[in-house]
Amino acid sequence: MDKHKPSDEMLKDLDNLLSKLNAMEIVATDEQQKNLIKIQRALVEGQMHSINEFQHLKKAIDLLTLQLFDVQNKVKS
């Protein structure tokens, strides 16, 4: 099974997709194409938001772990 890409690389790829979608919207000829591009843009932006939120969650877990170790050390002392 393949490993996941680092979050920075995934965000860069998604940002590139977003740029391509913006270019596609400019050259879209009918409303159906424009609406499909809007849907794709919403999905890409949602994925970017999820990656950012996951990074925040990882930081929060790290901080909580440090606090638990501090409490454990104080209890042992």
Buried (B, 14 or more C-beta within 10 A) or exposed (E): EEEEEEEEEBBEBBEEBBEEBEEBBEEBEEEEEBEBBEEBBEEBEEBBEEBEEEEEEEEEEEEEEEEEEEEEEEEEE
